[in-house]
Amino acid sequence: MKFRISTCLAGVALLAAIAIAPVRGIAQSAPIVYQIISLRTLGGVSAAGNGINDRGCITGVADQAGDNVSHAAAWTGSQRMDLGALGGPTFNSAKAWPNKANNGVIVGISDTDRDQIPNDNFPCYPFYASGNPTGKVCNGFRWVRGAMTALPPFPGGLNSYATAVNNRGEIVGWAENSVIDPTCNTAVQTLQFRAALWEPDGTMKELPPLPGDSTSAATAINDLGQVVGISGACGIAVGGVSAAQSVLWQNGVPNEIPSLGGHAWNTPTAINNKGTVVGFSLPAAQDGTRNFEAFLWTPAGGLVRLGKLPGDIRAEALGVNEKNQVVGLSRGEPHLFRPFLWQNGVMTDLNCLTVSGSPFLPVCQRHQR
């Protein structure tokens, strides 16, 4: 599953690619360039935007003063909004995955004021300011018109997680049930989790794993109701073996999306209305590592390996528009994160496409596949 972009730099750089109107050169053939605009925090040092809709509303997470608590946040123009938290102002929340619904609905995760059962560390905390387990039950949330409401787990479970919402108001994610799953690492996770779909009327549906797997999680949904996510074993509920296989659910039925051959960290992150899926996948030669690479998949064209920027160790595709332009992050030394744009078979460091004088500029590189 996706790691939190813990620096303002990485989140802002990615959003510059997908949120800011491009500026063309005077010559018609001049390349499109982008302007980087910083997003205000909620009083702390760090903020990370990870999604934008067609109305220019950016959503993400920002730290409160002191950088011990973070809240889900939204930015529109010069305005910034704290979305709050289910447990109250001193509890954590986050908008942790990208989506771009235009219906005014925002979904994410939030700690409640209830205590976890012993040893359970449901995977909300990596997206919070401290990055450490909080000991509180975490639930997915639906935020509409200033009100945040919890999305329940399956019967017998405690925790739930919301990743994405479409323009029909359908929300996806995953949630615990009452099953004690023997594939869990019981030092940190006890209860089984399954992919979940919450309908606008509150109805909750399970999206099952692939045959032979015990757990599943949904990561994105398009306006046609197609859902993508992962299938595997419980593990620690933070990627790894739970992402043994990428999945596309059609009418609730799971179908495997091909991988690069590795047995973990195979995760789709976005699906557009044409059915194009992007994400990250572990090559067979990298089994036992987290050195996954970005991919694009279509039913007609199959799997396309987007790779990573030169010199980096891993990359993840995080968004795709209706033109099949892909944005994501590439990571490695000496740079922590570099944003990329992939289009027409070419992966380009977005720092190569920014206006003169832009901040946050490591050495830019192009990578053609």
Order of alpha helices (4+ residues) and beta strands (2+ residues): alpha-beta-beta-beta-beta-beta-beta-beta-beta-beta-beta-beta-beta-beta-beta-beta-beta-beta-beta-beta-beta-beta-beta-beta-beta-beta
